Each structure stands twice: as structure tokens, then as C-alpha cells.
Amino acid sequence: MRRALIHDWFYVYGGAEKVVKSIMNIYPDLEPHALIDFLDEKDRASFLKGKKAKTSFIQNLPFVKKNHRKYLQLFPKAIEQFDLREYDLILSTSSSVAKGVLTNASQLHICYIHSPVRYAWDLYHQYLQEAGLEKGLKAWYAKRVLHKLRLWDIATINRVDYYIANSKYIAKRVKKLYNREATVIYPPVDVNSFTLETEKEDYYLAASRLVSYKKLDIIVAAFSKMPNKKLVVIGDGPEMDKLQKLKKDNISLLGYQPKDSLVHHMQKAKAFVFAAEEDFGIIPVEAQACGTPVIAFGKGGALETVVDNETGIFFHEQTADSIIEAVHNFEKQKFDTKIIRKNAEKFSVAIFEKKYSKFVEKKYATFRENLHH
């Protein structure tokens, strides 16, 4: 039996790649395919078993390494060029176009969907606004490209035999946009690397890539108004300058930190503050694995990973004032670090790999049976 793995792109090691790593653990013989592959050898060894992905023509276009998204209009054509006829089982992990590969009736295609294409659907208006593409010729072109992408995305819905969603939140979006059911299997979180620490220190922590939708600016703005509370921010990205201007003396921006430093800060923080609306959100689970409670925006995946008043508390508006109120409420409560850790263990790598392989094996057995009837 020959199996292929289809992923949108390989250029960073993020949450989606942690899923790929687990799938490759289960099926080391998978042959990876992606629009582009710019991984360094260390990452390739770590989660692709040292294999180089088969790539599309986009790999060789100018400046693609710096900014592959400028070739968005070519993604559908590129993903459809993969000739997968020699494979029996196609496993895709998709937040863009990977789900749209071409397969035939004697092949089973199971897609682990992180999200329907965000910038074409839910984040369409936000994306155009943040890119300054609301009017003018460039805006007209961008809107046309995204409109075509939506049409293509809808046309490819039934190329997938089974969808697995990374959260109930995404399963609902799959149902709304594609009118397809998706089985929920939460992504793998490396809870073994984030160990329980019961002794906490007197600071709050926020950590993520410093990009606008992560909403680090409102966390920094909130703590700037609470000068007697310490905030540590870990991460790097385009929002760094903006945060530098917002911050007061009680806030430390540490930039990028190696993993052991991130783990140490997570273990010692009195709470982890998280303001993004994520599809799942791995980092609040990592914080809980350390026994650290989470103060989270109460929307999206956080509602499925944080237990209100038990492993953290929610705030309900993405504003500095809402965070300030949540911090005050948090300080009136007591949290049990062991209960917090136990909640995180439900999202372990072992549980993901067991559920995912069971799902794939069962669907493949049924599929083969039906094929011969």
C-alpha cells in the first residue's frame, strides 16, 4: 500500500507541522507533497523523517522564499498538478489548498482540516483592511483573486472523502461553508516537554508570534494601565515596534526565546494571557501543562481547551478594559495546578496518534471492502 501526505507548505515549524510530525510518526512511509519546501535539515529530520517534500512549480518562482503568499492566485493550479495515481491512501492537512488535490474513485482521501481558507472566507474583510486593499486597482485585483479562490474552494469540497477538524469550532465552519460533517480530533500538544511547576512567581506571561490577529497590543495596553502588575512577552514579529511604543516599565518584551526559556517562563508565570480567536490554539494548552492558569478570550478553540473558573477564566471582548477586569477577577480566585495539568493531558501527542490512526484504519478497511463489492 502506498500513501501520500499533502500539506500546504513547509517553511516554518508551527502548530500545523506538529500535526504532520505525528502523522509521520504513525505512517513513516508517507511520501510528503507541498506547494513549497524550504525547511532546514534540522526541522526536516525532526518532523518529516528527513524526507524532502515533492514540490510544485511555485518552489522555483522568484522571491517565493520570502513571500509565497503573493502567488496565491496560482495555488489551486499548483496543487492540482500533483499526480497521485500511484497512491492508495491520501492524507492531507489543510488550512489553504491541500484539500483540493485530484484523486480518483479507487483512492481514499482523508483531510485533517485546520481551517477553511481564512483569508478567502471569515477573515476576508479583515485581510483586505490590514493589507490596505480596500480600494484602487490592487484592491480590485486582490478581491478578484479571493473571489476565484472561494469558487475553487467550494468546487473541491467533495474531493475529500472524510474531514477531521481540529476543534468543534472548525467542524462548525466546515458544516457552514462546505455542508460536510467533520469528526473532531484535537491536535497533538507536547505536554511532556511542558512539565508541572507548582511554585509560581509574580508575573503574567503572553507568548506568540507578534502578528496582528494574536492581539498582543491589547494585552500590552491593558498591563500599561496596571503599573503594579508585571507582564513578560515572548515572541518576535512585525508588531514588535508597535508594542515597544505601547509598553510601560512594568512590561518586558523578550523577543524570540529558545524553547527551554519559554518553558521556564511558562512554568513560573502566575497566569498566561491569551487574546487571539484561534481555531484551536496550542499554546494555552502548553501553559496548562505547566500548571499555569490561562486568562483567555472566550471565543474559538480556547472554549474547548480552558475550563472556566477551573483551569483559567475568560474575558469576552478583545479590549484592554476587558482584560483588566479579567485580571482583577483572576486575582480573587484560587487555582489548583494539578487539576490544570490534568486538563492539558487530554490533548497529548499519544492521544492524538491513537485517535487519528484508529480513524484512518477503520475508514480505509471499510473503503477497501466496498471497493471489491
N, C-alpha and C positions, 0 to 999 in steps of 0.2 A: 504494500500500500504506500503510495506517495502522497506527501502532504505539503501544502504551501502555506506560508504565513504572509499576509498582506497588511502592511502598516502604512500610514500616510507618508511619514518621512522620518528619517533618522538623522538628527543633528544635535539633539540635547538628550540628557538623561533625566526625564521628568516623570510625572505620575503615569502617563500612558506607557512609557517604556518599562516601568516596573511591572505592568501587566504583561508586556511582551516577554520580559525576563521569566516570569512564572510559567507562561505558556511554553516557552522554550525548555524550561525545566521538565515539564510534563512530556513534551514531544521533542527531544533533542534532534530528531531527523528532519524537522521542518526546514523548508528552504525559504528564507526571507526575501520578500519583494517590497520595494518602496519607491516613491517618486524620486527621492534623493537619499544618499547615504554619505554623510560627512563625519561619521563617528571617528574618534581617535581609537587607537588599538586597545587601550585600557577599557574603554566603555564597550567596545565590540566584544572583547573577551568576557567582560562581566555579564552582559545580557543577551548576546547573540551567539554564544558558544564559539566566538572567534570567527564566525561566518561573515562574509560581506554580502549585503543585500543585492539582488538583481535590481537595477535601477532603470528609470525611464529616460527619455531624451532630455528631460528637464535638468538632469545631472550635469549636462555639458553646456548649458546656456550661460551667457556672461553674467557675472555678479550674483549667481544663484546662491552661492555660499553665504553671502552677506544678507540677501533678502529674497528668499524663494517665493514669498507671497505676491511679489509683483507679477508673477507668471500665473496667477490664479485662473485666468481665462483658459489656460492650457491644461489645467489639472485633469478635467474629465477625459480629454483626448488621450492624455498620457497614461492614465490608469487603465483605460480600455485597450491599450496596446500590449499589455502583458498577455502572452499566450500561455494559458494554464491547462491546456488539453491533457497534458501527461499526468495531472494530479487527480487523485480520487476525493481528497478532502481539502477544502479551502477554509482556513481560519483567518478572518480579518479582524483588525482592531481599528476602529474608525472614529475620527471626530471631524473628518473632512470628506475625502472622496474614496477611501479604501473600500467601502462597501459596494462601490459601483463596478468592480471588476467583472469581466464577462466569463460566465461559466455555462455548462450545458446540463442536460437532464440527468446525465449519469454521474454528476458531481454533487457533493453536498457542501453548501456554503453556510457557515455559522459566523455571524458578526458580533463581536463584543463592541457595543457602541458606547463611546464616552459622551457623545452628544451629536444630534443632527448639526450640520454645518452652522456654527453660531453666527458668523458674520452675514450669512445669507438669510437667516430666519430671525431668532429672538433679538440678536444684537445688531440687526441691520441699521436701524436709525442711529444708535449709539456709535457704531463703527464709522458711519459717514460723518457724523458730527465731530468725532475725535480726530478723524483724518482730514478735517476741513474740506469735506467733499459734498457740501450741501447745494452749492450752485456753481454754474460755469461748465465749460466743456469737459474738464477732467471729471467733474461730478456726474455729468450726463453719461460718460463712458463707464465710470465705476458702477452706476446704477444699472446700466445695461448688462454689464458682466454679471452682476449679482442676480439680476432677474433671470438671465440664461442659466446660471448655476442652480437656481431654485427649480426651474423646469427640468433640468437634467437630474437633479436630486430626486424629484418626485418620480421621474421615469425609471429610476434604478431601484425603487423600493423592493420590487419582487425578485431582484437578482439574489436576494438573501433568503435562505430557507428558514433560518431561525435567528432571532435577535436576542442577545443577552445585554441588559442595560446595567450600568454601574451603580444605579440607585433607583428608588421608586420615582424620584423626581424626573429622571431621564426617561424612565418607562412611560410616564405620563406624556412627555413631549413626543416620544416615538408614536404613541397612540394618537395624539392630536394631529401631528404633521403627516404621519405615514399610514395611520389607521391599521397599525400592526401591533400585536401583543409582544411584549418583551419580558423574558424571565430575568429577575434581578439577582445578580451575583456581585456582591461588593468587591471592589478591587483589593489586591493584597497590600497590607501595610506591614512593614518590617518591625513588628513590635518587639522582637528580640534585641534589636540594636538600641531601642529606647527603653531603658530599664527603670524600674520603680525607684523613686527617691522620696522619702517621707519628710525629710528636713528641708523646708523652703526658706528662701531669702526674701528680702523686702523689695522686690521689683516685679513689674509686669513685663511680658515679652510679646513682641509681634515679629513674625518672620515670614518672608515670602519674596518672590521676585518683585522688584519695585516697579510694577506696571499699574496703569490707572485703575483697571477694574478690581484690583485687590484692595483698593480704598485705604491704603496706608495713611493717606493725607488726613482722613477724618480721625484716625486713631491718634496721630501726632497732634492734630488740632485739639482733640479732647484733653490729652495729657498736658498740653501747653497751658490749659486753663486750670490744671490741678498741680500747681508747682510743688506741693508737698509729696507727690507720688512719682516714683521713678519708673521710666519706661526704657526698655532696651529694644532696639530694632535691628534685626539681622537680615541682610539681603542686599542685592545690588540691582540696578536697572535704571531706565530712563527717568523715573520720578525722583531720583536722588537729590537733584538740585532744588526741586520744589520743597522737599522735606527739610533740607538744610535751612531754607528760608523760614519755614514754619516753626521749627523747633525752638524750645527754651532750654535752659541749663539742666533741667531735670531729665532730659531725654538724650540717650546716647545712640547715635547711628553707627553701627559697627561695620556696615558694608558686608561684603561676602565673607563668610566664615567657613572653615573646614568642618566636616561632619562632627568630629568629636567636640568641637567648641559649641556647635548648635545643640548637640545632645546635652552637654553640661548646662548650658543656659536654660534649656527646656526643663531639665530636672530640678533646677534650683528656683525657677520663677514661681511667684505665688499664684499667677494665673497667666494663661495665654489668651491674647486678644485677637479676634479674627472677624474682619468686617466685610469680606467678599461674599457674593452669592455664587457658590460653587456648585458644580454638578454633583460632586461627591466631596472632595476636599480631604486629602490625605493628612495634611499637617495637623489639623485639630485632633486626629486620632493618635498621631505620634506624640503630641503633648499629653494626651490622656494616658498613653502607655507609660509615661514618666510619673503618673500620679498627679499631674498638674491639671487643675480645672480650667475650663475654657469659657471665655466670655465671647459669645458668637452672635453674628447677625442671624436672626431667626427665619431664614429662608433658604431654599435649596437643600443641598446634601447635609448641611450641618444639623438639620432637624432629624436626620436619621442616625447621626453619629454622636450627638451630645444629648444627654438626658437632663432635661430642665430641673434645676434645684438639686441634682444628684451628682452629675459629673460636670456641671457648669450652669451658666444662666444665659438667657437670650436677651438681646435688645432688638427692637422691631423697626427702627428706621436707620438708614445709613447716614446718620448725622453725629456730629461731635457731642451734642447735648444728650442724645440717646445713649451714647457710650458712657458719658459721665454718670448718668443716672444708674446704668447697669453696674458700674464700678462701685458706686455707693451701696447698692443693694447687695453686691457680691461680698462686700466687707462686713456685712451684718450676719453672714451665714458661715456655717462650718461645713467643710467637705472632708470625706474620708478618702485618703489617697488610694487605699486598696480597692475600694469599690470603683474608683475612677479607672484604675489599671485593668480591673476585670472587664469593664465595658470595652476597653480597647482591644482586648484579646479576641473578641468576636470577629475582628477584621484581620486576623493573622494571615500570613502567606500560606501556611499549611491548610487552613480552612478554605481559602480561595482555590488552591490547587486541587483539593479533594472535590469541591463542588463543580468546578469547571470541567475536570476530566470525566466526572460521572455524567454530566450533562452531554458532553461530546460523544462519549462512548455509547450512551443509550440512544441518542438520536442517530448515530451512524449505524448501529446494529439494525434499528428499525428501517432506516433508509435502504440498506443492503437487502434486507428481506423483501421490501416492496419492489425493489429493482428486478428481482428474479421472478416475481409473480406476473 
